[in-house]
Amino acid sequence: MADVVVIGAGVGGLAAATRLAARGLSVDVLEAGPRVGGKLNVRVVDGVEVDTGPSVLTLPGALDAMFRVAGSSLQDEISLREPHPAFRYLYPDGVALDVFVRPEETVESVRTTLGTQAADDFAGFLRYAARIWEAAAPHFVYGPAPTPATLARGGLAALALLPRIDPLRGMWGAIRARVRSPHLRWLLARYATYNGSDPRRAPATLNCIAHVELAMGGYGVEGGMYQVARALARAAERAGARIHTGARVERIRTSAGRVQGVETADGRHWPAAAVVGNADAAHVLDDLLPRGTARRAGAEPSMSGWVGIVRARRRTGAEARVAHTVLFPGAYTDEFADIFDRGVPPAEPTVYLCAQEACHGRSGWGEDEPLFAMANAPAEPAAGPRDAEAWTRLRETVIQRLRSAGLVAEHDTLAWERTPTGLAREFPGSRGSIYGAASNSPLAAFRRPPNRVAGVRGLYLASGSAHPGGGVPLCVLSGEAAARALLTDRGMEP
Ligand SMILES: Cc1cc2nc3c(=O)[nH]c(=O)nc-3n(C[C@H](O)[C@H](O)[C@H](O)COP(=O)(O)OP(=O)(O)OC[C@H]3O[C@@H](n4cnc5c(N)ncnc54)[C@H](O)[C@@H]3O)c2cc1C
C-alpha cells in the first residue's frame, strides 16, 4: 500500500509528489494522459515538437526551491532565456511598444515610444504594483489558503494590510487613476488575463501581476517550456515517486469519511492512506468522490482560450519575429464584455503570438518556424459544449487579424489547433477554463478551494483550480501547500 496516490502529473501533482517522496513517503502518481505535464505540454506537429501550453515563465524561484528539495537546482535543470525585446504590443493606431525582461529598459522604451509623462506614470505604477506584491504574496501566494477568519485573527496587522493590497477598488479603475496613457492602460489591464480574469471586475490587488512579470521577469526556457515538465518529472522520480502514465483514476474510495485509495479505469485498486488531486478540483470533488461526500462552492470559471500552431515561413534580420507579440483590437474592454457579460467568443479578440524559436530557442521545420497563437475565450457553458461553429468563426478571425497585421502570410498554415471544447475534454471538470476560478471579485481568493478537503480525511488538492491558483509557479506552490498540509496531518515536520 502506498502512503500517497497523486491523481495527475500536471505541475501541481509533480510538485506535491516531489515534496512528499523527498520526505520519505511512498508515492504513486497516476496520470490519465500519455505524457506528464498536464496543460504544460507539447505536440509533435509534422515531426517537430512544439509547446501547446504556457509560453512565459515567471517566479522561477518557486521551481528552484522545488528542484532543491530533490537535490538539484533551477540552474542544473533548465536554462532561462531573456528574449530581447520580450514583448511587442501592437495597437490599432499603429503604435508598437517594446517591453523587455529588464524593467529599466522597458521604462526607457516607454519614454521613447509614448513620452516622458507615460514613462513616469509607468515607473510609478511599477512601484505601486511592487508594494501590493510585497504585502499580498506572503498571505495569498506563499502561505496556506487564507480565510476571512485567519485574516481577522491577524488583527491590526491584517487591517493595515488592506489598503496596501487595494482589494476594494477594481483593477481597471486603479490603472486609470494612476496611468494616463491609453496604451499603457491596455498593457497593464491585460495582466488580469494571466489568471483568466476580467480587468473590469478583478480587484486592484491583481495589479501585482504586472510587478511579477515586468519587474521580476518573464522568461523563456531553452528548448521549450516543456523542459520544465520534464525537469519536474525527473525531480519527482529522483525523490522516489513512481509516475504511471495512461492511468486514469475513475473513483476515489472512502470509508467513514477517510480516503482508502483510488480505482483506475483498468479496474485496478490502488490502496493509499492519502490522495492528492491534481486534476481539476471540480473533477476530484464532483466526479471521483462518491456523490455527496464533499461540497464545492460553485465559482465563476476563469477564461479559456483558442490556441493554434502556425507553421510560418521564418523571417530573419530586421524582419525577424519577436518572442511575444500582442495584437490589440479596436477597443480592449469589449473583449471582456463578450467573454464575461455575454458569455460568447470575442467578436474582435486580442491575439497573442509566441515565436517559439525567438522565445525558447526551439527549432522548427527547414524554412518554417512554429508560432503559437492564442485568443481569449469564454469557458464552456455548464450545460455542455458550445456549437463548434463559434470556434470556427474565432479561428478565422484570429488568422485574419494576424494576416492583416502582417504577422503571418497567406502561404503560412495552421498546423494544429485546440478549441476550448477540446481543452474541456482533455481536462475533465475544467469546462476548458485555464486557471480554475476567475478572480472577478474581492472575495475570490477566499472562495478558491483550499488544499485540504474539508469532510474527507486524507484528501488534498494541488492544482491551478485550488489555492493559490493557476500559472506554472503558483501550481508548484499549490503542490507544496498540499504536501505541507498532508505532512502536518501525519504528524510529520512539513
Ligand atoms: C494555452 C495555455 C497557455 C498558458 N500560458 C501560461 C503561461 O504563459 N505562463 C504560466 O505560468 N501559465 C500558463 N498557463 C497555465 C498553466 O499551464 C497551468 O496553470 C498549469 O500548467 C496547470 O497545472 P495543474 O497543476 O493545475 O495541472 P493540470 O495542467 O491541470 O494537469 C492535471 C493533470 O491531471 C490529469 N488528470 C485529470 N483527470 C485525471 C484522472 N481522472 N486520472 C488521472 N489523471 C487525471 C490530466 O491529464 C493532467 O495531466 C497556460 C495554460 C494554457 C492551457
Ligand as a Chemical Component Dictionary entry (heavy atoms), coordinates in Angstrom:
data_LIG
# 
_chem_comp.id                   LIG 
_chem_comp.type                 NON-POLYMER 
_chem_comp.pdbx_formal_charge   0 
_chem_comp.three_letter_code    LIG 
# 
loop_
_chem_comp_atom.comp_id 
_chem_comp_atom.atom_id 
_chem_comp_atom.alt_atom_id 
_chem_comp_atom.type_symbol 
_chem_comp_atom.charge 
_chem_comp_atom.model_Cartn_x 
_chem_comp_atom.model_Cartn_y 
_chem_comp_atom.model_Cartn_z 
_chem_comp_atom.pdbx_ordinal 
LIG C1  C1  C 0 -2.864 27.678 -23.621 1  
LIG C2  C2  C 0 -2.299 27.907 -22.243 2  
LIG C3  C3  C 0 -1.408 28.934 -22.030 3  
LIG C4  C4  C 0 -0.885 29.152 -20.746 4  
LIG N1  N1  N 0 0.064  30.128 -20.572 5  
LIG C5  C5  C 0 0.717  30.210 -19.375 6  
LIG C6  C6  C 0 1.883  30.998 -19.251 7  
LIG O1  O1  O 0 2.351  31.629 -20.217 8  
LIG N2  N2  N 0 2.519  31.027 -18.039 9  
LIG C7  C7  C 0 2.067  30.299 -16.972 10 
LIG O2  O2  O 0 2.687  30.340 -15.887 11 
LIG N3  N3  N 0 0.964  29.518 -17.079 12 
LIG C8  C8  C 0 0.296  29.441 -18.249 13 
LIG N4  N4  N 0 -0.754 28.586 -18.395 14 
LIG C9  C9  C 0 -1.322 27.931 -17.195 15 
LIG C10 C10 C 0 -0.530 26.723 -16.730 16 
LIG O3  O3  O 0 -0.198 25.908 -17.814 17 
LIG C11 C11 C 0 -1.407 25.950 -15.758 18 
LIG O4  O4  O 0 -1.869 26.805 -14.715 19 
LIG C12 C12 C 0 -0.677 24.774 -15.126 20 
LIG O5  O5  O 0 0.123  24.069 -16.039 21 
LIG C13 C13 C 0 -1.752 23.859 -14.537 22 
LIG O6  O6  O 0 -1.155 22.858 -13.748 23 
LIG P1  P1  P 0 -2.014 21.991 -12.752 24 
LIG O7  O7  O 0 -1.130 21.612 -11.623 25 
LIG O8  O8  O 0 -3.287 22.700 -12.413 26 
LIG O9  O9  O 0 -2.342 20.670 -13.537 27 
LIG P2  P2  P 0 -3.039 20.435 -14.957 28 
LIG O10 O10 O 0 -2.192 21.010 -16.005 29 
LIG O11 O11 O 0 -4.470 20.817 -14.923 30 
LIG O12 O12 O 0 -2.900 18.858 -15.043 31 
LIG C14 C14 C 0 -3.770 17.981 -14.412 32 
LIG C15 C15 C 0 -3.395 16.570 -14.836 33 
LIG O13 O13 O 0 -4.322 15.662 -14.263 34 
LIG C16 C16 C 0 -4.602 14.654 -15.211 35 
LIG N5  N5  N 0 -5.898 14.063 -14.876 36 
LIG C17 C17 C 0 -7.116 14.651 -14.914 37 
LIG N6  N6  N 0 -8.070 13.776 -14.517 38 
LIG C18 C18 C 0 -7.432 12.614 -14.229 39 
LIG C19 C19 C 0 -7.875 11.344 -13.775 40 
LIG N7  N7  N 0 -9.155 11.099 -13.530 41 
LIG N8  N8  N 0 -6.950 10.365 -13.584 42 
LIG C20 C20 C 0 -5.631 10.598 -13.814 43 
LIG N9  N9  N 0 -5.157 11.798 -14.258 44 
LIG C21 C21 C 0 -6.050 12.786 -14.456 45 
LIG C22 C22 C 0 -4.621 15.410 -16.535 46 
LIG O14 O14 O 0 -4.440 14.534 -17.634 47 
LIG C23 C23 C 0 -3.457 16.372 -16.343 48 
LIG O15 O15 O 0 -2.241 15.831 -16.798 49 
LIG C24 C24 C 0 -1.291 28.336 -19.667 50 
LIG C25 C25 C 0 -2.171 27.279 -19.895 51 
LIG C26 C26 C 0 -2.676 27.058 -21.175 52 
LIG C27 C27 C 0 -3.605 25.902 -21.412 53 
# 
loop_
_chem_comp_bond.comp_id 
_chem_comp_bond.atom_id_1 
_chem_comp_bond.atom_id_2 
_chem_comp_bond.value_order 
_chem_comp_bond.pdbx_ordinal 
LIG C1  C2  SING 1  
LIG C2  C3  SING 2  
LIG C2  C26 DOUB 3  
LIG C3  C4  DOUB 4  
LIG C4  N1  SING 5  
LIG C4  C24 SING 6  
LIG N1  C5  DOUB 7  
LIG C5  C6  SING 8  
LIG C5  C8  SING 9  
LIG C6  O1  DOUB 10 
LIG C6  N2  SING 11 
LIG N2  C7  SING 12 
LIG C7  O2  DOUB 13 
LIG C7  N3  SING 14 
LIG N3  C8  DOUB 15 
LIG C8  N4  SING 16 
LIG N4  C9  SING 17 
LIG N4  C24 SING 18 
LIG C9  C10 SING 19 
LIG C10 O3  SING 20 
LIG C10 C11 SING 21 
LIG C11 O4  SING 22 
LIG C11 C12 SING 23 
LIG C12 O5  SING 24 
LIG C12 C13 SING 25 
LIG C13 O6  SING 26 
LIG O6  P1  SING 27 
LIG P1  O7  DOUB 28 
LIG P1  O8  SING 29 
LIG P1  O9  SING 30 
LIG O9  P2  SING 31 
LIG P2  O10 DOUB 32 
LIG P2  O11 SING 33 
LIG P2  O12 SING 34 
LIG O12 C14 SING 35 
LIG C14 C15 SING 36 
LIG C15 O13 SING 37 
LIG C15 C23 SING 38 
LIG O13 C16 SING 39 
LIG C16 N5  SING 40 
LIG C16 C22 SING 41 
LIG N5  C17 SING 42 
LIG N5  C21 SING 43 
LIG C17 N6  DOUB 44 
LIG N6  C18 SING 45 
LIG C18 C19 SING 46 
LIG C18 C21 DOUB 47 
LIG C19 N7  SING 48 
LIG C19 N8  DOUB 49 
LIG N8  C20 SING 50 
LIG C20 N9  DOUB 51 
LIG N9  C21 SING 52 
LIG C22 O14 SING 53 
LIG C22 C23 SING 54 
LIG C23 O15 SING 55 
LIG C24 C25 DOUB 56 
LIG C25 C26 SING 57 
LIG C26 C27 SING 58 
# 
